[in-house]
């Protein structure tokens, strides 16, 4: 490339070949973007990957970056990603599964000797299926038409989104619409076919809706659920409920509304709730969805209601398998998330994350997946899966599991109130894995500044309660800006259960964050200042020393002291390549490795 003219630019293109290894039928690829000890923020990094599989292409997954996947037939895909400017560089990881199955199954595992193992199991439907192969479904739309929906154009946006949902239905589908304010108004009694006549009837009904009156949530839910026949679980069935307010008419007690809906719920019906704005009861909407294996979502004032709801309708329009049940055979699993498997739709993947504790390696595990593909019940078998005693390549899995566990714990706190046991586990997991929670402090620092000398605890050094979690500085449940994170000090005595916040901006954002964590498929790239993640470990900068989150003084583990750059230091690094990853953090490091504490100090200390 010599010579380079003054103010000139030369571009260099490198081409190389690499054999990609497959494990449990999953092909993995890593492109190094991290720079070892050089942890300074960089400019934005963008990339594109083309996959041309020899057979069919199943799951495509990245634990490191948010990716856009565009399928190209049944055998190809284009994957693109971009990291934000100023982010800490991290290697790009990609996994894909060659599969011709109607539903592909992929498995990734991680296990350190003597500890529980972690696994990620992906279910991915085959691309290229015809419309006739997708299950016919039943949908009931329940729409709030109270007076508050007239504000800020909410009624018009909800109307357009609902019309999109109705017009997206296939002729084999059935549907109904329930409008509610102080009273309920039915389009029809029971379900009608989504043929041309049915869609025309639905369009006329929705276009005639006007916003006026109070909010009778209890009656609306019961009316909507009554439209489904008690039998007929062979078809996927879903109720979509949208409201912008609190119950104000007739039954207004949230716990009673949930109980009534539970008792009226026909078999196999999923409930999906949408809360619009901040004047909604998040505990009520979350519970309604959880009781019926659906999801709750919230549309904040700055977000586009029409786009969000229309995207949901597009996602659930083509069911592949409903009422999923997964049998992992002899695998001893625990704390698997999600607790209930969702239905599988075209263009989506179901990701199951959990731990396993088998005392011996399992080499030929048989897995059975059962689900409803209208009008029949299908049973799919998978063999040859391996759950090893030692597998340390996919070191993102413990943190991914911990993220989902924290999300589930926060959901229990939001639903049932705070108690010492749940709070302590959230703090422990958040500290060990570097996960942001409402129980860690948020102290903004300049890039590269250390947290040494700052008070621990919550704001102004006090413990952060869920009631304090106002969501300031957040967007979509993610902490913005450069943050450092420290756990609060333990309280002098076990706190009384705190009443959860259920309405307002804080409640909406807390619910969204809990759901994001429960649905997490990648580890958060935004490590706080003063926090470094190396493999499955998290290190905190304490008084200028990178300290392993697993280090506890009271454990009294044997210690080895190494002087940075000494002959003994380099000899140890050569003997223990895995240890070298952690020591590369700097000249002052404390790490727990192999049942021993390694303490590295600078040569001038």
N, C-alpha and C positions, 0 to 999 in steps of 0.2 A: 504493500500500500504506500510505500515511499516513492516520491516525496508527497507531502501534504501541503498544498498552497496555504498561504496566510489566510486566515478566516475561512478556510475551506473545510469540507466535510468528506470523509470517506466512509463508505458502508462496507461492512465485512459480513459475509454470509457463511455460516458453518454448516456442514452436513455430516451427520454421523449415523451409524446403525447400532441398534441395541436390541438384544433378545429380551422380551418381556416374559417374566415368569408367571405362571398361573398357579393359584392355590385355592382349593375348594371350588374350582371352576371359575375363579375370578382373576382377571388379568390386571396387574397393577403397574402404574407408571409414575415416576417422580422426576420433575424437572427442577434442578437446584436453582433457587432464587435467593435463599438465605446466604448470609455472608459471614458465618462464624461469629467471631468476636466483634466484628464491625456492625453494631446494631443501630447505627444512625438511620433516621428515616430517609426514604428515597423518594424520587418522583413516582408518578403512576406507572404501573407495569400492566401491559395488556398482552394477551396471547390467544391463539386459536389452535385447536386440535381437530384433525380429521380422523375419523375411525372408519375403516373399510373392513368389516368382518367377513371372513370366509363363509361363515354360516349366518344364522340369524343373530341379531343383537338384542340382548336383554337389558339389564340395569346399567345405567351410566351414573356415576356418583363421584363427587369430589368432597373430601372432608376438610379441605384447606381453603377453598375459595367458593364464592357464590358464582355459579356457572349458568350460562344460557345454553340449553341443549336443543338443537334443531335436528329432528330425525329426517333421514333421507332414505325412504323405503324401509325395508325390513332388515337391511344389513349395514347401514351406514348412519353416521351422525356427525354434525359439526358442533364442537364445544368451544365456547368463547368465554373469556374471563377478563376482568380488569380490577386491579387493586387501586385503592384511593391514594392520591398524592400524600406523601408524608407518613404513610403507614410503615411499620416495621417489616422488612422483607421476610418472606417465608416461602419455603419450597412449595411448588405446585404439585398436588397429588391427584391422580385420577384412577378410578377403577371402572372396569366394564366387564360384562358377562356375555360371552358367546352362547347363545341359546336359541333353539327353535321351538321351545315349549310355549304353550298358550300363556302360561304364567311362569316366568323364570324365577329361580331362587338363587341368591348369592349369599355367601357367608364369609365374614372377616372375623378373626379372633385375635386376642392378646392375652398373654398370661405370663406373670413372673413366677419363678419357682416358689412354692409354699404359700401362694396367695390365690384368691379367687380369680377366675378368668373372666374376660369380658368378650361379648360378641355383638356383632351387627349383622342382622339378617334382613336382606332386601327382597321384596316381592315386586316384580315388574311385569305388567301385561305385554303381550306381543303386539308390535305395531303392525298395521296393515290389515287388521281384521275388518270384515265387511259390516255394514250396519245391521244385517240380520243376525250377526253373532253377538251383538250386545243385548243385554237383558232388557226386556220391557219393564217399565217402572211406573209407580203411582206417586204422584206429587200433590200435596195440598199446600197452597200458598195462603198464609195468614198475614194480612197487612193492616197496620195501625192507620186509621183515618181520623184520628182525634184532631182537635183544633190546632194543636201545636205543630202538626205536620205541615200546616200551611206556611210556617215560617221558613225563611231562607230557601225557598223553593224545594223543600224536602219532598212534598207530595208529588210534584211533577217528576222529580228524579226517580222516586220510588216507582211511579207509574211506568216510566220508560224502562226501568230495569225489569219490572214484572212482565211487561209485554215482551221483552227480549226472551225471558225465561219461557213463557208460553209458546212463542213462535219457534223456539229451539226444540220443542218436544217432537217426538216422532209419532206417526199415526198409531203405533202399537202401544204408546203410553196412554195413561189416564191421569186426569187432574181435576182439581176444583179450586175455587178461590173463596176465602172468607175475609170480608172486610169488617173491621170492628172499631167502634168508638165507645159510646155508652152502651150500645147494643151491638149485636152481631148481624151481619147481612150475608147470606149465602148466594153464590152464583147459581148453584144447582143443589139438589139433594143427592148425595153420593158422588161417585166419580164418573166423569164422561170421557169419551175417547178424544185424543188429541188429533183427530182427523181435521179436514178443512172446515167442516161445520163446527166442530168443537173449538178450534182455535178462533174462529170468527165470533162465537159466543163469548169466549174469554176476553177477546179484544174489546167487544162492546161493553162488557161488564166493567172492566178495568178503566176504560176511558170515561166511564160515567161516575167514577168515584170522586167524592169531594171531602175535604177535611173539615170536620166539625164535631164538637162534643167531647166527652170524657174518655177514659181509658179503662175498659173492662177486660183485662188480660185473662182472668180466670175463665170467663165465658167463652172468649175467643179460642183459647187452647182446647177446651172441652169440645166445642163445636167442630174445630178442625180435626181432632182425633176421631170424632164420631163418623167422619166421612169415609174412613177406612173400614172395610169389612173385617170382622174379627178373625176370619181365616184368610189365607192367601199369602203366606209367608214366602211362597216361591218367587214372588216378584219383589225387587227392591222397593222399599216404601219410605218416603221422606216427607216431613212437614217442615216448611220453611217459614219462620216466624220473624217479623220485623216490627220493631216499635221504637219510639223516641221518648217514651215517658215511663212514669211509675204507675202502678195500679191505683186508680182513684175511684172506681165504681164497684159496688157490691163487695165481693171478697177481695180484700187488699193485703192480707197477711201472706208474705212470701212463702213461709213454710207450709201453709195450707194450700196455696196454689200449686206448689211442687207436689204435695201429697195427692191432690186431686188429679193432676196430670199423670202421675205414676199409676194410680188406680185405673185410669181410663186408657192407658197406653196399649194399643193392640200389639200383638207379637210382631217383631221385626221392623217396627217403625222407628226411623231415625229422626231426631229433632235437631234442626240447625237454627240457631237464634242469631239475630243481628240487632245490636243496640246502636241507635243513631244519636250522636251527641253525648253529653255528659249527664243528662238528667234521667239516667236509667239505673235500675237495680242490678248491678253486675252479679251479685251472689245469686239472685233469682235466675237470670239468664244463663249463667254458668251451670247451675244445678239442673235446670231443665234440659240442657244439652247433654250433660254428663249422664243423667239418668237414662237417656235414650241413645247412648253411644254416638252422639252427634258432636258438633263443635259450636262454640260461641265466638262471635266476632263482633268487633266494635268499629264504628265509623266515626272518627273524630271530626269536629267542625271544619278543619282544614282539608279533609279528604273528600273525594268525589264518591258520593253514595251510588250513583248510577254505575260507575265503572267497577266498583268493588263488588256489588251484588251481581252484576252481569258476568263478571269473571267467575264468580262462584257457580252460577247457572251453567256456564260453558264447561266448567270442570266436571260437574256431576251429571252431565247430560248422557254419558255413555257408560253405564255400569258394566264391569266385566265379571266380578264376583262379589256377592253380598253375604252377610252373616258368616264371616270368615272364622274358622277354627283351625288352630295349628297345634299339631302333636309332635313334640321333639323327642319322643321315645325315651331312651335311657338317660338323656341329659338332665342333670340336676340343676335347674335354673332357679334364680331368685331375683326379685326386684327388676322385673322386665317391664319396659315401657314402650308403647302405651299399654295400660292395663287391659284394655279391651281393643281388639283389632278393628280398625275402621274398614269400611267397604273399599273395594278396589275399582278405580275408574280408569278409562282410557287416558293415556298420557301422564299418569301419576305413578308413584311408587310408594309402597308401604315399608317403612323402616322400623324394625324391631330391635331395641337395644336392651341388653341385660347382662347379668353375671351368671357364671356356672361354677360348680364346686366339685365336680367329679374327682375322686382321688386317683383315678387312673386315666390314661389317654384313651379317647374314643376315636376309632379310626374309620368305621364304616357305619355312621349313624343314618338311620332311616327316618325321614320326616314325612308327615302326612298333612296336607292342606285340604280342608274341606270348605266349600262355599256354594252359594246358590247362583246358578247361571240360568235364568228363567228359560223354561219352566222346570228345570231339573236340578238335582243336587249333585255336584261334581266332587270327586275325590282325586287329588293329585298326589303322586308319590315321588319322593326324591331320595336318592341313595348316595353313599360314598362321601358323606360330609365328615369332617375331622374336627374334633375339639381337643387340642393338644394340652399337655401339661406345661409346656414352655413354648411361647411364641411371642417375640418382643418386637416384631416389625411394625405392627399397626398401633403405635403407642399413643395415638389420638383417642383410642376407644375408652380408656378410663375417664378422661375428661368429658367425652361426649355422654357417657353414662351418667356421670356426676351432674352434668347440666340438666339432663332430663329428671334425675332424682330431685334436684333442687326445685325444678318447676313443679313437680308433683307435691313436694312438701309445702311449697308456698301456696299451692291450691288448697291443701288441707288447712293451713293457717287462715286463709281468706274465708274458707267455708265454715270452719268450726271455731275459729278464734285461736289466738296465740297461746302456746304453753311452752314450758322450759325445754321439754324433750325435743320438740320439733325445732324450736329456735336454735338449740345447741347443735343439732345435726346440720342445719342450714349453714351456721357459722363454720362448722368444721369442714364441710365440703367446699364452701366458698373459699376458705383460707387455703386448704390443701391444693385445690385445683385452679385457683385464681379466677373464680366465677363471681361476677358482680351480683350482690344481693342487697335487699333493703337493710340488712344487718351489718353491712360493712360501711366504713366511712368513705366519703367522697371529698378528697382534698385536692383541688386543682393545683398542679405544679407546672413550672416551666419544663419543656422537654429536657430530659437528662438530669433534672434535679432529683436529689435523693429525699427519701421520706424520713431520714434520721432526725430525731429531735422533735418531730411533730407529735401532738397528743394523740393517743389512741382513742378508739371509741367512735361515737357518731359525731354529729355536728357540735362544734365547740367542746369536744371531748366527752360527750355523753352518749349513752347507748341509743341506737336508732330503733324506734318502734315502727311497726307497720303504719301507724297513724301518721307518722312524720313523712311518709314516702309520697311527697307531693308531685314527683315526676319532673321537677324543674331541671332543665338541661337535658331533657330526654326527647327522643323522637322514635316512635314506634317501639318503645321498650328498651332502646339501646342507649347507654350513656354516651353522651357526645363530649368531644374534647379530650384532653390529656388528663387522666385521673390516676390517683394512687389509692390503694385499698388496704385498710387494716381492719381486723376484727374488733368488735367492741370488747371491753373488759367484762368478765363475768359479773353478774349482779350479785349483791351480797346474799340474797335469798331468792328462791324460785318466784318469779313474777306471777301474778294472777293472770288468768286468761284475758287477753285484751279483746274488746269487741271489734270485729273487722270493719273496715271502711267499705261500704257497698255502693255509694253513689259519688258522683263528681269526677273531676279529671284524674285525681290520684287513683281512684278505684278502677277506672277504665284502663289507665296505663299499667297498673299493677296486674290486672287480668290479662292484658295483652302480653306483658312480659312473661307471666307464668305460662301462658300458652306457647309462646315462642320457645321457651326453654323445654317444655314438654315435647314439642315437635322438632327439636333441634336435630339437624342432620350434619352439621359441621361445627367445628370448634370455633369459638369467637376469635377473630384475628386481632381484636383491639385490646391487647394486653395493656394494663395500666402502667404508667410510669412507676419505676421501682419494682416492677414485676417482670420476671422472665420465665418463659416456659421452655424446657428442654425435654423432649420426649414426653414421658408421662409425668414428669416432675414439674413443680412450680417453685421458683426461688423468689424471695423477697430481699430487697436491699435494706439491710438493717445496720446502721452505724458503719456504712461503707463496706459491708460484707454481704455477698450473695449467699443467703441462707436457705437451705432446703426446708420446705414447709413441713416435711415429715420429722424434722429434728425437734426433739423434746428433751430438755435438760434432765427432767426427772426419769427418763428412760435409762440413763446411765449406761449407754452402749460403750464398748471399747473404742478408743480414739487413736487415730494415726495423724500426726502432725507432719505436714510437708512444707518445705520452703519453696516458694515459686521459683522455677528455673534451676533448681538444684539437680545434681545427678540422681538422687533418690526420686525426685519428682518425675523426671523423664523416664526412669526405669519403671516406675509404677504406671505411668501412662502407656508405655509399651506393653506391659503385662496385662493391663485392663483397658482395652479399647473403649468399652462401654463407659467406664469411669471418666475417660478423657473427654467425652461429650460434655459432662458437667463441669469439669475443671476448666474447660475453655471459656467459661464465663469471665474469668479475670484472675487477678493476683490474690484476691481474698475471697475464699469460697468455703462454705460448710455444706457437706453433702452426706446423706445417709445412703450407704451402698453395701450390699452383702452383709447386713447385720452389723456394720461398723461405721463410725463417723470419721470422715476424712476432713481435716481442717487445714486449709492452705493459707499460709500467711506470706506477706510480701518479704522479699529478701532484706529490706531495710528495717523491718520491725524488730 
